[in-house]
Amino acid sequence: MKGRLPHSIDLVPTARVVMAGESSLARPDFIDSSHLQKMRDAQKWYQQQQAQKGFVHLIGKNDRITNIVVPGALSAVAGYFLINGLYHLYTGTGRSE
């Protein structure tokens, strides 16, 4: 059973039904200790699974495209338009009279 939770866990406590004469604000519902312990066990299991894999979320296969190619292309296009605009400003081409 590698990769599965050690036991079946209901991580969401069931909602308490409020009857017609009851006030829902009278007393808050607390999570009992057995349910809290199940949640802690599940969290510990998940953290152990993530620790075995390492930091896989930091580097991906397509990160070169989004972190290097796209900003480089935007910088190149912006540089071209800047130099082109300065050239036209200096030479006076494209001026409407």
C-alpha positions in Angstrom: 0.0 0.0 0.0 2.7 2.4 -0.9 1.5 5.9 -1.7 -1.8 5.6 0.2 -3.0 6.9 3.5 -2.4 4.4 6.3 -6.1 4.2 7.2 -9.3 5.7 6.0 -9.7 9.2 7.4 -12.5 11.6 7.2 -10.7 14.9 7.4 -13.8 17.0 7.3 -15.9 16.7 10.5 -19.6 16.2 10.0 -21.8 19.3 10.4 -24.1 19.5 13.3 -27.8 19.9 12.4 -29.5 22.8 14.2 -33.1 22.2 15.2 -35.8 24.8 14.9 -35.7 25.9 18.5 -31.9 25.8 18.9 -29.5 28.7 18.4 -26.5 27.9 16.3 -24.5 30.5 18.2 -25.1 29.0 21.6 -22.0 26.9 21.8 -19.3 26.3 19.2 -18.6 22.8 18.0 -15.1 21.6 18.8 -13.1 18.9 17.1 -12.7 15.9 19.4 -9.2 14.6 20.2 -9.5 11.4 18.2 -10.4 13.3 15.0 -7.6 15.8 15.7 -5.1 12.9 16.1 -6.3 11.4 12.8 -5.7 14.8 11.1 -2.2 15.0 12.6 -1.4 11.5 11.5 -2.5 12.3 8.0 -0.5 15.5 8.0 2.6 13.6 9.3 2.2 10.9 6.6 1.9 13.5 3.8 4.9 15.4 5.1 7.0 12.2 5.1 5.9 11.5 1.5 6.9 15.0 0.4 10.3 14.7 2.3 11.1 11.6 0.3 10.6 13.3 -3.0 12.6 16.4 -2.1 11.9 19.9 -3.4 10.3 18.9 -6.7 8.1 22.0 -6.8 11.0 24.4 -7.2 12.3 23.5 -10.6 10.3 22.2 -13.5 11.0 21.2 -17.1 9.4 24.2 -18.7 10.8 26.8 -16.4 13.4 27.9 -18.9 10.7 29.0 -21.3 8.9 31.1 -18.7 11.9 32.4 -16.8 14.4 33.0 -19.6 12.9 33.0 -23.1 9.8 35.1 -22.5 11.5 37.9 -20.5 14.4 37.8 -23.0 12.1 38.2 -26.0 10.1 41.0 -24.3 13.4 42.8 -23.6 14.6 42.4 -27.2 11.4 43.7 -28.6 11.3 46.7 -26.2 15.0 47.4 -27.0 14.2 47.3 -30.8 11.3 49.7 -30.4 13.3 52.1 -28.2 16.2 52.2 -30.6 13.8 52.6 -33.6 12.0 55.4 -31.9 15.2 57.2 -31.0 16.5 56.8 -34.6 13.2 58.3 -36.0 13.4 61.1 -33.4 16.9 61.9 -34.4 16.4 61.8 -38.2 13.0 63.3 -38.3 11.5 60.5 -40.4 7.8 59.8 -40.1 7.0 63.3 -39.0 3.7 64.8 -40.2 3.7 68.4 -41.3 
